[in-house]
């Protein structure tokens, strides 16, 4: 019998044992209309959803005290669990078909549950078979009416956000996209989000590559259904974001060979063409990272040449965060550092979209 502990809630998760008896709970397949899934996924003939991108999430409402999910994974992924807007803890999905307890002992009445994939595609692909509840399933939660797509690297994935020191090595357990700048911004604006992101990736060159141009970068990955598989390509019909925010360039200009401006700008222009083909004239905000000021100049000149009124540029200047107290594992921003990054980008998004900037905490 395989057991896991649900952190912060003390709940037991069990596979094939008496603690989560399926016969006493109602099973609903993942593709049922009562389950709202946000992100890129493929459907199976059995009504399951397969996905691997960081930040994919699903939500449902039910009347009852207990709920679980049935899922399997090619490796091991970690998930945040929220009940009625409050985080209850984390769960893990690993190996073959497993019943994973999400919450129990809830007060009588209706509850909203949201489950968010906090680790990225390299950690494996999840198959969500469905959910189990001990009470009536209610209509799915309503969509907020706003959607932001973020395209990025480890910063967008939340790599090492829960690490306690910049000298601490990265582990998947410290990766939490919910504490990263993209999810923080989406939360501030009350928007749905998709994270098309992969650690170590650039637009023209990936981290540590000995050549100025890498064979596979985010330029190629951004059209995929699965982060880790070239096929199938995503058909872009499931959603159309209100704005796309790209933050890439840190890895392009990491240690070693740097791409020429022609190489970097050419790769960036190709990615923009793909996004224009997919989403039409939606606004695109290109954010230059704070680690390398060269990127900002490249982007300014590229956008000047393209003369597209819905292309915008912003920069995170050096000094936006501290390189000690604002760092998590492996010198990547922790939650505090990400809040600062998000706070610097929020005004640009508000100006571009026309959305108001409510007076509330950026968290």
KEKE-3310 file (N, C-alpha, C; in steps of 0.2 Angstrom, whole numbers, plus 5000, padded with zeros to 4 digits):
npx = (5004:5003:5007:5005:5008:4997:5003:5002:4989:4987:4981:4977:4983:4979:4983:4973:4967:4958:4956:4952:4938:4932:4919:4911:4910:4906:4911:4917:4921:4936:4933:4920:4907:4906:4918:4930:4943:4959:4971:4983:4979:4977:4963:4958:4951:4944:4939:4948:4961:4976:4991:5005:5011:5017:5007:4995:4977:4963:4946:4931:4914:4905:4893:4897:4908:4920:4933:4941:4954:4957:4971:4986:5004:5018:5030:5034:5023:5019:5006:4996:4983:4967:4954:4939:4945:4956:4972:4975:4985:4998:4998:5004:5006:5010:5016:5005:4987:4980:4971:4969:4967:4960:4953:4945:4933:4926:4915:4897:4888:4890:4906:4921:4933:4950:4963:4980:4994:5010:5023:5034:5035:5046:5045:5036:5022:5005:4990:4974:4961:4948:4937:4932:4918:4909:4897:4884:4888:4891:4886:4900:4913:4912:4920:4932:4932:4943:4960:4976:4991:5007:5023:5038:5053:5062:5059:5045:5040:5042:5053:5062:5055:5051:5063:5074:5086:5098:5109:5105:5102:5092:5076:5062:5052:5053:5048:5036:5024:5013:5018:5025:5029:5020:5008:5005:5002:4991:4982:4981:4974:4963:4961:4961:4974:4988:5003:5016:5030:5047:5061:5077:5076:5078:5075:5082:5094:5098:5101:5118:5122:5133:5133:5127:5114:5101:5095:5081:5071:5061:5054:5051:5044:5032:5021:5017:5006:5010:5023:5035:5034:5036:5025:5007:5004:4998:4981:4976:4963:4955:4956:4958:4969:4968:4979:4996:5011:5028:5043:5058:5076:5085:5092:5097:5107:5116:5130:5145:5144:5136:5121:5121:5114:5107:5104:5097:5086:5080:5075:5066:5057:5052:5045:5035:5028:5022:5014:5005:4999:4992:4984:4979:4977:4980:4986:5003:5016:5032:5044:5059:5072:5080:5093:5101:5105:5106:5097:5085:5088:5089:5076:5069:5074:5070:5055:5053:5057:5047:5035:5022:5007:5001:5012:5022:5034:5043:5054:5063:5073:5090:5092:5079:5076:5083:5098:5100:5090:5079:5079:5077:5079:5095:5098:5087:5072:5062:5046:5044:5053:5047:5035:5039:5044:5032:5025:5031:5028:5014:5008:5011:5003:4990:4989:4990:4979:4968:4963:4958:4968:4966:4966:4974:4983:4998:5000)
npy = (4994:5011:5026:5044:5059:5073:5089:5101:5099:5087:5075:5059:5051:5038:5023:5012:5007:5005:5017:5027:5023:5019:5015:5021:5034:5046:5045:5055:5058:5066:5075:5079:5091:5098:5099:5111:5114:5122:5126:5118:5103:5085:5075:5059:5043:5038:5048:5055:5067:5073:5080:5092:5104:5117:5124:5121:5119:5113:5114:5112:5111:5105:5097:5092:5083:5077:5074:5068:5064:5054:5049:5047:5046:5049:5051:5059:5072:5087:5095:5109:5111:5119:5125:5132:5144:5144:5139:5122:5113:5101:5089:5073:5065:5050:5037:5023:5022:5030:5034:5049:5058:5074:5083:5082:5081:5093:5107:5106:5109:5119:5118:5124:5118:5118:5113:5113:5111:5112:5109:5107:5102:5093:5085:5075:5068:5071:5061:5064:5056:5057:5064:5061:5062:5064:5069:5078:5084:5100:5113:5119:5130:5147:5155:5168:5178:5185:5182:5178:5174:5167:5167:5159:5155:5147:5156:5159:5147:5145:5140:5134:5143:5140:5138:5140:5147:5155:5147:5134:5119:5115:5107:5097:5098:5111:5119:5130:5136:5144:5154:5162:5176:5176:5169:5177:5190:5186:5183:5195:5203:5195:5185:5171:5160:5154:5145:5144:5138:5133:5128:5134:5137:5147:5160:5160:5153:5140:5138:5137:5132:5128:5134:5148:5147:5136:5119:5117:5127:5139:5145:5134:5126:5133:5131:5118:5105:5097:5100:5092:5085:5084:5082:5080:5096:5111:5116:5129:5132:5132:5142:5160:5171:5187:5195:5192:5188:5189:5183:5181:5178:5178:5165:5164:5173:5168:5161:5158:5156:5169:5174:5182:5199:5198:5184:5182:5191:5187:5174:5178:5186:5176:5168:5178:5179:5166:5167:5178:5172:5162:5169:5180:5198:5200:5209:5209:5208:5211:5207:5212:5203:5206:5202:5204:5218:5220:5213:5221:5232:5225:5221:5233:5238:5228:5228:5241:5239:5230:5237:5235:5239:5232:5226:5227:5233:5230:5232:5224:5231:5230:5227:5226:5216:5209:5200:5191:5191:5190:5178:5161:5144:5139:5152:5158:5168:5170:5169:5182:5190:5187:5194:5207:5208:5205:5216:5226:5224:5224:5237:5240:5230:5234:5246:5243:5234:5241:5238:5240:5245:5238:5243:5233:5220:5214:5197)
npz = (5000:4995:5003:5005:5013:5015:5015:5027:5030:5035:5030:5024:5009:4998:4989:4982:4994:5010:5015:5005:4999:4984:4980:4988:4984:4972:4955:4943:4926:4919:4908:4910:4910:4922:4927:4927:4917:4915:4903:4893:4885:4881:4876:4881:4874:4884:4891:4899:4904:4897:4902:4904:4906:4917:4929:4924:4928:4937:4942:4952:4959:4973:4984:4999:5010:5007:4995:4980:4968:4953:4946:4936:4932:4922:4929:4943:4950:4958:4967:4970:4982:4983:4993:4993:4990:4999:5002:5005:5005:4999:4986:4978:4963:4956:4946:4942:4940:4953:4968:4974:4989:4991:5000:5016:5029:5027:5031:5031:5016:5000:4991:4984:4974:4969:4959:4956:4945:4951:4947:4933:4915:4914:4925:4922:4914:4917:4919:4921:4927:4933:4945:4962:4973:4988:4988:4980:4964:4958:4946:4935:4941:4937:4923:4924:4915:4910:4903:4904:4895:4899:4893:4896:4906:4919:4929:4927:4929:4942:4948:4962:4971:4984:4991:5004:5004:4993:4990:4991:4984:4969:4970:4965:4974:4979:4969:4964:4955:4958:4967:4959:4947:4936:4940:4951:4945:4937:4948:4954:4944:4943:4934:4922:4918:4908:4908:4898:4899:4902:4912:4910:4896:4882:4869:4858:4862:4873:4891:4895:4883:4870:4858:4848:4844:4849:4846:4850:4857:4867:4857:4848:4857:4861:4853:4856:4862:4872:4884:4883:4872:4854:4846:4849:4839:4846:4844:4846:4848:4860:4869:4869:4873:4882:4883:4879:4888:4887:4894:4891:4888:4898:4898:4885:4885:4895:4904:4893:4876:4867:4859:4843:4839:4828:4827:4839:4838:4826:4830:4840:4832:4824:4834:4837:4825:4825:4836:4832:4821:4828:4837:4832:4833:4846:4861:4864:4876:4878:4889:4895:4904:4920:4922:4911:4902:4888:4881:4882:4873:4861:4859:4859:4846:4838:4839:4834:4821:4817:4818:4824:4831:4842:4849:4863:4874:4889:4903:4916:4927:4933:4950:4954:4963:4978:4979:4989:5001:4993:4986:4982:4980:4972:4968:4962:4961:4976:4984:4989:4980:4968:4970:4969:4956:4949:4953:4946:4933:4932:4930:4917:4910:4914:4908:4894:4892:4897:4909:4926:4940:4954:4972:4980:4989:4982:4979)
capx = (5000:5007:5004:5008:5005:4995:5006:4998:4982:4987:4977:4981:4982:4981:4982:4970:4966:4951:4955:4948:4934:4929:4912:4906:4911:4904:4916:4915:4927:4939:4931:4913:4906:4906:4925:4933:4951:4962:4978:4984:4978:4974:4958:4959:4945:4940:4937:4954:4964:4983:4994:5012:5014:5017:5002:4988:4973:4956:4941:4924:4910:4901:4890:4899:4913:4926:4934:4948:4955:4960:4976:4992:5009:5024:5035:5030:5022:5016:5000:4993:4975:4964:4947:4935:4950:4961:4976:4974:4991:5000:4998:5008:5004:5016:5015:4999:4981:4980:4966:4973:4963:4961:4950:4940:4930:4923:4908:4891:4887:4894:4913:4924:4940:4955:4970:4985:5000:5015:5029:5034:5034:5051:5044:5032:5015:4999:4983:4968:4955:4942:4936:4927:4915:4904:4890:4882:4893:4887:4889:4907:4914:4912:4926:4933:4931:4950:4965:4983:4996:5014:5028:5044:5058:5062:5056:5038:5039:5042:5059:5065:5052:5050:5069:5076:5093:5100:5114:5101:5101:5085:5072:5055:5048:5053:5046:5029:5022:5008:5021:5029:5027:5014:5002:5004:4999:4984:4978:4979:4969:4957:4961:4963:4981:4992:5010:5020:5037:5052:5067:5083:5075:5078:5071:5087:5099:5096:5106:5124:5123:5140:5132:5123:5107:5100:5090:5075:5070:5054:5052:5047:5039:5026:5016:5015:5001:5014:5030:5040:5033:5035:5018:5004:5004:4992:4977:4974:4955:4952:4955:4961:4970:4967:4986:5002:5017:5034:5049:5064:5082:5090:5096:5100:5114:5119:5137:5147:5143:5130:5119:5121:5108:5103:5101:5092:5080:5077:5072:5061:5052:5049:5040:5030:5024:5018:5008:5001:4995:4988:4980:4978:4980:4980:4992:5009:5020:5039:5048:5067:5074:5084:5100:5105:5102:5107:5090:5080:5090:5088:5069:5067:5075:5065:5049:5053:5056:5040:5029:5015:5004:5000:5018:5024:5040:5045:5060:5065:5080:5094:5090:5072:5075:5089:5101:5100:5084:5073:5081:5075:5084:5099:5098:5081:5068:5057:5040:5045:5056:5042:5030:5042:5044:5025:5023:5034:5025:5007:5006:5011:4997:4984:4989:4989:4973:4963:4960:4959:4972:4963:4970:4975:4989:5000:5003)
capy = (5000:5017:5032:5050:5064:5080:5094:5107:5097:5080:5071:5053:5049:5031:5020:5005:5004:5006:5024:5031:5018:5022:5013:5026:5041:5047:5046:5060:5059:5073:5079:5081:5099:5100:5100:5116:5113:5128:5124:5114:5096:5081:5070:5052:5040:5036:5054:5057:5073:5072:5087:5092:5111:5120:5129:5118:5118:5111:5116:5109:5112:5100:5097:5086:5084:5074:5073:5065:5063:5048:5051:5043:5051:5046:5052:5062:5079:5090:5099:5113:5110:5125:5123:5138:5150:5144:5133:5116:5109:5099:5082:5071:5060:5046:5030:5021:5025:5031:5038:5054:5062:5081:5086:5078:5084:5099:5108:5105:5114:5119:5119:5125:5115:5120:5109:5117:5108:5116:5107:5108:5096:5088:5080:5070:5070:5068:5059:5065:5051:5060:5066:5057:5066:5060:5072:5080:5088:5106:5116:5121:5137:5152:5158:5175:5183:5187:5177:5180:5168:5169:5162:5160:5150:5145:5161:5158:5140:5146:5136:5136:5148:5139:5137:5144:5150:5155:5142:5128:5116:5114:5100:5098:5100:5118:5122:5131:5141:5148:5159:5165:5182:5176:5168:5183:5195:5184:5183:5202:5205:5190:5182:5164:5160:5148:5146:5140:5139:5128:5130:5134:5139:5154:5161:5158:5149:5138:5139:5133:5129:5130:5137:5154:5145:5129:5116:5117:5133:5141:5146:5128:5123:5137:5128:5111:5103:5095:5104:5088:5081:5089:5081:5084:5103:5114:5119:5136:5134:5131:5149:5166:5176:5194:5197:5187:5191:5185:5185:5177:5181:5176:5159:5166:5176:5165:5160:5155:5159:5173:5174:5189:5202:5195:5177:5183:5195:5183:5169:5181:5188:5170:5167:5183:5177:5161:5170:5182:5167:5158:5173:5187:5204:5201:5213:5205:5212:5208:5209:5210:5202:5211:5199:5206:5224:5219:5211:5227:5235:5221:5221:5239:5239:5223:5231:5247:5237:5227:5242:5232:5243:5228:5224:5232:5231:5232:5230:5223:5233:5227:5230:5225:5212:5208:5194:5187:5190:5189:5172:5155:5139:5140:5159:5160:5172:5167:5173:5190:5192:5187:5199:5213:5207:5206:5223:5231:5223:5225:5244:5239:5226:5238:5251:5240:5231:5245:5235:5245:5243:5239:5244:5227:5217:5209:5192)
capz = (5000:4995:5006:5005:5017:5012:5019:5030:5032:5039:5027:5021:5002:4998:4983:4982:5000:5012:5017:5000:4995:4978:4980:4992:4981:4965:4950:4937:4922:4919:4903:4911:4910:4929:4929:4923:4916:4911:4901:4887:4887:4876:4878:4879:4872:4890:4895:4903:4901:4898:4902:4907:4907:4923:4930:4922:4934:4936:4948:4953:4965:4975:4991:5003:5015:5005:4988:4978:4961:4951:4941:4935:4930:4920:4934:4949:4950:4964:4965:4976:4983:4986:4995:4995:4990:5004:5001:5010:5006:4992:4985:4973:4958:4954:4944:4939:4942:4960:4970:4979:4993:4991:5006:5019:5035:5026:5034:5027:5011:4994:4992:4977:4975:4963:4960:4952:4944:4953:4944:4926:4911:4915:4930:4920:4911:4922:4916:4926:4925:4935:4952:4966:4978:4993:4988:4973:4960:4956:4939:4936:4943:4931:4921:4927:4909:4908:4902:4902:4893:4900:4890:4899:4908:4926:4933:4926:4932:4949:4950:4968:4975:4991:4994:5010:5003:4986:4990:4992:4977:4967:4970:4963:4980:4980:4963:4965:4950:4961:4970:4954:4945:4932:4944:4955:4941:4936:4954:4955:4939:4943:4927:4921:4915:4905:4908:4893:4901:4904:4915:4906:4889:4879:4863:4852:4865:4880:4896:4894:4876:4867:4851:4849:4843:4851:4842:4852:4862:4868:4850:4846:4862:4862:4849:4857:4867:4878:4884:4882:4866:4848:4843:4844:4840:4849:4839:4848:4848:4866:4872:4866:4879:4881:4882:4880:4891:4886:4898:4889:4887:4903:4896:4879:4887:4901:4903:4887:4869:4867:4852:4840:4839:4822:4829:4845:4836:4821:4834:4843:4827:4822:4839:4837:4820:4827:4840:4828:4817:4833:4841:4829:4835:4853:4863:4866:4880:4878:4895:4895:4910:4923:4922:4905:4899:4881:4878:4881:4867:4855:4859:4856:4839:4834:4839:4830:4814:4815:4817:4825:4836:4847:4852:4868:4877:4896:4906:4923:4928:4939:4957:4955:4969:4981:4977:4995:5004:4988:4982:4984:4979:4966:4965:4959:4966:4981:4983:4989:4974:4963:4971:4967:4949:4947:4954:4941:4927:4933:4927:4909:4908:4915:4903:4888:4892:4900:4915:4932:4945:4961:4977:4984:4990:4976:4983)
cpx = (5004:5003:5008:5004:5003:4998:5001:4991:4982:4983:4981:4978:4984:4979:4979:4969:4959:4950:4951:4944:4931:4922:4908:4907:4909:4909:4913:4921:4929:4936:4923:4913:4907:4913:4928:4941:4953:4969:4978:4983:4976:4969:4959:4952:4941:4938:4942:4957:4972:4986:5001:5014:5013:5011:4995:4984:4966:4952:4935:4921:4906:4899:4892:4905:4920:4927:4941:4948:4958:4965:4982:4997:5015:5030:5032:5030:5018:5011:4998:4985:4972:4956:4944:4940:4956:4966:4976:4981:4993:4999:5002:5005:5010:5013:5008:4993:4981:4974:4969:4967:4964:4959:4945:4938:4928:4916:4903:4890:4891:4901:4916:4931:4944:4961:4974:4992:5006:5022:5029:5035:5040:5050:5039:5025:5010:4993:4978:4962:4948:4942:4931:4925:4910:4898:4889:4887:4888:4890:4896:4908:4914:4919:4926:4932:4938:4955:4971:4987:5003:5018:5035:5049:5057:5058:5048:5036:5039:5048:5062:5062:5052:5057:5071:5082:5095:5106:5111:5100:5093:5082:5065:5050:5048:5050:5038:5027:5017:5011:5025:5025:5020:5008:5000:5000:4992:4980:4976:4974:4963:4956:4963:4970:4983:4999:5013:5027:5040:5058:5073:5082:5076:5074:5076:5092:5097:5102:5112:5125:5129:5139:5127:5116:5106:5095:5083:5074:5062:5050:5048:5042:5032:5020:5014:5009:5005:5021:5035:5040:5032:5028:5014:5005:4998:4988:4975:4967:4952:4951:4959:4963:4969:4974:4991:5008:5023:5040:5054:5070:5087:5095:5100:5107:5117:5126:5139:5146:5136:5128:5120:5115:5104:5100:5096:5085:5076:5073:5065:5055:5049:5043:5034:5025:5020:5012:5003:4996:4990:4982:4977:4981:4980:4986:4997:5014:5027:5043:5055:5069:5079:5092:5104:5102:5102:5100:5085:5082:5088:5080:5066:5068:5071:5058:5048:5053:5050:5034:5022:5013:5002:5006:5020:5030:5041:5051:5060:5072:5084:5093:5082:5071:5082:5092:5103:5094:5078:5075:5079:5081:5088:5099:5093:5076:5063:5051:5040:5048:5051:5037:5033:5042:5037:5023:5025:5031:5017:5004:5006:5005:4991:4983:4987:4982:4967:4960:4962:4964:4969:4968:4970:4982:4991:5003:5003)
cpy = (5006:5023:5038:5055:5071:5085:5099:5105:5091:5075:5065:5052:5042:5028:5013:5002:5007:5014:5029:5026:5021:5020:5017:5033:5041:5049:5050:5060:5066:5077:5081:5089:5102:5101:5105:5115:5119:5126:5120:5106:5092:5076:5063:5049:5039:5042:5057:5063:5072:5079:5087:5099:5113:5124:5126:5117:5116:5113:5113:5111:5106:5101:5091:5088:5081:5073:5071:5065:5057:5050:5046:5048:5046:5046:5053:5069:5081:5095:5103:5112:5116:5123:5130:5144:5149:5138:5128:5112:5107:5091:5080:5066:5057:5039:5029:5023:5024:5036:5043:5059:5069:5084:5081:5082:5091:5100:5107:5111:5114:5121:5120:5122:5116:5116:5111:5113:5113:5115:5107:5101:5091:5083:5075:5073:5067:5066:5060:5061:5054:5062:5062:5062:5062:5064:5075:5085:5094:5109:5119:5128:5141:5154:5166:5180:5186:5181:5179:5174:5171:5164:5164:5154:5149:5150:5161:5152:5140:5141:5138:5141:5147:5137:5142:5148:5150:5149:5135:5125:5115:5107:5102:5100:5108:5122:5124:5137:5146:5154:5163:5171:5181:5174:5174:5188:5192:5184:5191:5205:5200:5187:5174:5165:5154:5150:5141:5142:5133:5130:5129:5136:5146:5155:5159:5152:5147:5139:5134:5130:5132:5133:5143:5152:5137:5126:5116:5122:5134:5143:5140:5126:5127:5135:5121:5110:5101:5098:5099:5084:5086:5088:5079:5092:5105:5117:5126:5137:5134:5137:5154:5171:5183:5198:5192:5191:5186:5187:5180:5181:5180:5171:5160:5169:5174:5163:5156:5159:5163:5174:5182:5192:5199:5188:5178:5186:5191:5177:5172:5183:5182:5168:5171:5181:5171:5163:5174:5177:5163:5163:5179:5193:5206:5205:5208:5210:5208:5211:5207:5209:5206:5209:5202:5212:5224:5218:5217:5231:5231:5221:5227:5240:5234:5226:5237:5245:5234:5232:5239:5236:5239:5224:5229:5229:5234:5229:5229:5225:5230:5231:5230:5221:5212:5201:5190:5186:5188:5182:5166:5150:5141:5147:5161:5163:5168:5171:5180:5193:5192:5192:5206:5213:5208:5213:5228:5230:5224:5232:5243:5235:5230:5243:5248:5237:5236:5243:5240:5241:5244:5240:5238:5225:5213:5203:5185)
cpz = (5000:4998:5006:5010:5014:5017:5021:5032:5036:5036:5024:5014:5001:4991:4984:4989:5003:5014:5012:4996:4990:4977:4984:4990:4974:4960:4945:4932:4921:4914:4904:4912:4917:4931:4924:4923:4912:4910:4895:4889:4881:4879:4876:4877:4878:4894:4900:4900:4903:4897:4905:4909:4914:4924:4928:4929:4932:4943:4947:4959:4967:4982:4994:5007:5013:4997:4986:4971:4959:4945:4941:4932:4927:4924:4940:4949:4956:4962:4972:4976:4986:4988:4997:4995:4994:5002:5007:5011:4999:4992:4979:4969:4955:4952:4941:4942:4950:4962:4976:4982:4993:4997:5009:5026:5034:5029:5029:5022:5005:4995:4984:4978:4968:4965:4954:4951:4946:4950:4937:4922:4912:4920:4928:4917:4915:4917:4922:4923:4927:4942:4956:4972:4982:4993:4981:4970:4957:4949:4941:4938:4937:4929:4923:4921:4907:4907:4900:4900:4895:4897:4893:4901:4915:4930:4933:4929:4939:4952:4957:4972:4982:4994:4999:5009:4996:4985:4990:4985:4976:4968:4968:4968:4981:4974:4964:4961:4953:4965:4965:4951:4941:4935:4948:4951:4939:4942:4955:4950:4939:4937:4927:4918:4912:4906:4903:4894:4903:4906:4910:4898:4888:4873:4857:4855:4872:4885:4895:4888:4873:4861:4853:4847:4845:4846:4844:4858:4863:4861:4847:4851:4863:4858:4850:4862:4873:4878:4881:4876:4860:4845:4849:4845:4843:4844:4840:4848:4855:4870:4868:4871:4877:4880:4883:4883:4890:4890:4896:4888:4892:4901:4890:4880:4893:4899:4897:4881:4870:4860:4849:4840:4833:4824:4834:4842:4830:4825:4837:4838:4825:4827:4839:4831:4821:4831:4837:4824:4822:4836:4838:4832:4842:4856:4866:4870:4881:4884:4895:4902:4913:4923:4916:4901:4891:4878:4877:4874:4861:4854:4856:4849:4835:4834:4834:4822:4812:4815:4818:4832:4843:4850:4856:4871:4884:4898:4913:4924:4933:4945:4958:4962:4972:4980:4983:4998:5000:4984:4986:4982:4972:4963:4961:4964:4970:4980:4984:4983:4968:4963:4968:4959:4946:4948:4949:4934:4927:4929:4919:4907:4909:4910:4896:4887:4893:4906:4921:4936:4952:4966:4982:4984:4984:4980:4979)
residu = (UNK:UNK:UNK:UNK:UNK:UNK:UNK:UNK:UNK:UNK:UNK:UNK:UNK:UNK:UNK:UNK:UNK:UNK:UNK:UNK:UNK:UNK:UNK:UNK:UNK:UNK:UNK:UNK:UNK:UNK:UNK:UNK:UNK:UNK:UNK:UNK:UNK:UNK:UNK:UNK:UNK:UNK:UNK:UNK:UNK:UNK:UNK:UNK:UNK:UNK:UNK:UNK:UNK:UNK:UNK:UNK:UNK:UNK:UNK:UNK:UNK:UNK:UNK:UNK:UNK:UNK:UNK:UNK:UNK:UNK:UNK:UNK:UNK:UNK:UNK:UNK:UNK:UNK:UNK:UNK:UNK:UNK:UNK:UNK:UNK:UNK:UNK:UNK:UNK:UNK:UNK:UNK:UNK:UNK:UNK:UNK:UNK:UNK:UNK:UNK:UNK:UNK:UNK:UNK:UNK:UNK:UNK:UNK:UNK:UNK:UNK:UNK:UNK:UNK:UNK:UNK:UNK:UNK:UNK:UNK:UNK:UNK:UNK:UNK:UNK:UNK:UNK:UNK:UNK:UNK:UNK:UNK:UNK:UNK:UNK:UNK:UNK:UNK:UNK:UNK:UNK:UNK:UNK:UNK:UNK:UNK:UNK:UNK:UNK:UNK:UNK:UNK:UNK:UNK:UNK:UNK:UNK:UNK:UNK:UNK:UNK:UNK:UNK:UNK:UNK:UNK:UNK:UNK:UNK:UNK:UNK:UNK:UNK:UNK:UNK:UNK:UNK:UNK:UNK:UNK:UNK:UNK:UNK:UNK:UNK:UNK:UNK:UNK:UNK:UNK:UNK:UNK:UNK:UNK:UNK:UNK:UNK:UNK:UNK:UNK:UNK:UNK:UNK:UNK:UNK:UNK:UNK:UNK:UNK:UNK:UNK:UNK:UNK:UNK:UNK:UNK:UNK:UNK:UNK:UNK:UNK:UNK:UNK:UNK:UNK:UNK:UNK:UNK:UNK:UNK:UNK:UNK:UNK:UNK:UNK:UNK:UNK:UNK:UNK:UNK:UNK:UNK:UNK:UNK:UNK:UNK:UNK:UNK:UNK:UNK:UNK:UNK:UNK:UNK:UNK:UNK:UNK:UNK:UNK:UNK:UNK:UNK:UNK:UNK:UNK:UNK:UNK:UNK:UNK:UNK:UNK:UNK:UNK:UNK:UNK:UNK:UNK:UNK:UNK:UNK:UNK:UNK:UNK:UNK:UNK:UNK:UNK:UNK:UNK:UNK:UNK:UNK:UNK:UNK:UNK:UNK:UNK:UNK:UNK:UNK:UNK:UNK:UNK:UNK:UNK:UNK:UNK:UNK:UNK:UNK:UNK:UNK:UNK:UNK:UNK:UNK:UNK:UNK:UNK:UNK:UNK:UNK:UNK:UNK:UNK:UNK:UNK:UNK:UNK:UNK:UNK:UNK:UNK:UNK:UNK:UNK:UNK:UNK:UNK:UNK:UNK:UNK:UNK:UNK:UNK:UNK:UNK:UNK:UNK:UNK:UNK:UNK:UNK:UNK:UNK:UNK:UNK:UNK:UNK:UNK:UNK:UNK:UNK)
# end
